[in-house]
Amino acid sequence: MEKSREYAIEVRGLTKQFGDFKAVKKIDLNIEKGMVYGFLGPNGAGKTTTVRMLATLLEIDGGTATIFGYDVQTEPKKIRPRIALTGQYSSVDEDLTGKENLVMICRLMGFSRKDSKKRALDLLEAFGLFDAANKQTNQALLKRWAFLSFSIQLLESFRKYTCENRQMTITFGGTK
């Protein structure tokens, strides 16, 4: 696909299927550079699935998509440093588990699946959220969302970190 100067996002016939269920059915979309764009619709409409495909986190089954002219399927490493993704509540998407939220951000930052999972579990443990790792964040207490949001911000701001304990003694690149 030719690199576009006009659109930040170009989508043609985007499709995703899980077994017999068609989650996304041939979406066509153009989003101009500099625009803020949100997906609205009922549960099950394919919003999250579409965003995950465009963010290079989920494989596309059909159609094409480019972000800033880079092909989502063949050039994900060129796309990830150029995009930011946030859920509907701060940096926490309540439809995902705590672990899934953190893994998603790590993957967007370019970490491998293995490293993303390890970092997510380390942060959940450090902030005393390990028991909520596999629960949707909307099942957790609102107070705990703040810690998850903070964890995500740590991931976005610092590639090297050490969390010593849940009282937030944190080392960033050798300074406390």
Buried (B, 14 or more C-beta within 10 A) or exposed (E): BEEBEEBBBBBBEBBBEEEEEBBBEEBEBEBEEEEEEEEEEEEEEBBBBBBBBBBBBBEBBBBBBBBBBBBBBEBBEBBBEEBEBEBEBBBBBBBBBBBBBBBBBBBBBEBEEEBBBBBBBBBBBBBEBBEBBEEBBEEBEEEBBEBBBBBBEBBBEEEEBEBEEEEEEBEEEEEE
